[in-house]
Amino acid sequence: MFYAITRAVLNFLFFTILGLHVEGRENIPDTGAIIVAPNHKSYWDPPVIGVAFHNRVIHYMAKEELFKNPFFGWLIRQFGTFPVKRGAIDRTAIRQAVRELKAGNPLGIFPEGTRIKKDGLGRFHSGMASLALMTGTPIIPVAVIGSRDLPHRRGPFAVLIGKPVPVNKQRPNDELVKEINDDIKGRIESMMDEYKRKNIK
């Protein structure tokens, strides 16, 4: 009940009030593990992407600092979010991420690792690609446009969902991680560029 009410409130906020536009929902598998890999501009990104993925609940890895506030920590745990320590290899978070994927859940990872305030995408870290390789989980690239200024809307506001990118299960190495990161980053940039060409005059 709590989840349904919260989602209804967020749907009203993002779609009705702020005019969120979503493309590519047909690319979301109804079942099975996926890694959701969006760009990151705002604290609003997780709930925005959450309502865009209307038929799945995304379990996010989130920096442990967000859990220091007891109420907010409790709140985001209700949606399957779990903490990860940044700047070090967090084996507990990795094991939890693998459990989520083995259970067939969507796992949300921001490849840039943190919010990127400048235009364009930041450097991709190794976590997203490494987990995909370790588990053989397909990756869905996601482009979020216009979230940086929320709750005020300035210009287009959209979530663009790409086709799943299959990943073969194998031991991660630097070359494979870079190959996957470059592929996903390129797909996100291409979706952004195409959307802007069509919608920004």
Summary of the structure (lengths in Angstrom):
residues: 201
radius of gyration: 16.1
end to end distance: 42.4
largest distance: 46.9
contacts: 611
relative contact order: 0.19
helix: 43%
strand: 15%
